[in-house]
Amino acid sequence: MSDTLDSTTVADSVERPVILFDGVCNLCNALVRFIVRFDASGTFRFAPLQSTIGQALLDEYDLPTEDFDTFVLIEDNECYTRSTAALRVCRTLDGPWPLLYPLVYVPEMLRNPVYRVVATHRYRLFGRKDECPVPSPEIRERFAERALDTT
């Protein structure tokens, strides 16, 4: 895959919901493993915000390409960030997690400050890697880059 991708081409080739996450954040990587565990149907694909695909999708949806403090969900050609993205993911997971989805009706001005506190302090609380770790084989197949290589 080339280092420069046309953002529209990438966005058009995404057939399943894609979660963009901070690839060097320990908390974010733990959340990817959590989502895989509770997503038995394999609904979600993943891409680090720092990756070529992540950058192309950020560009396509007019999101900052150098600020990695948000969780992004691209679903049905729509882009969701922060707590709204997290709650929309919960809605699809197995187990009790869909019970959290009604929190989406709480105004963002109340939900997102809690999200921002965690995002601001995540490196200090959970640490970070020097680079995005190589995921396990189970998770690797769920990365958007791998899925787009076959299209």
Protein Blocks (a to p, Z undefined) as FASTA:
>chain_A
ZZbdcfklmmmmpmbdcddddfkbmklmmmmmmmmmmmmnomaccddfklmklmmmmmmn
opafkbccbccddeehiacehjllmmmmmmmmgcjllmmmmmmmpcfklmmmmmmmmmmm
mmmmnopafbdcdddfklmmmpmklmmmmZZ
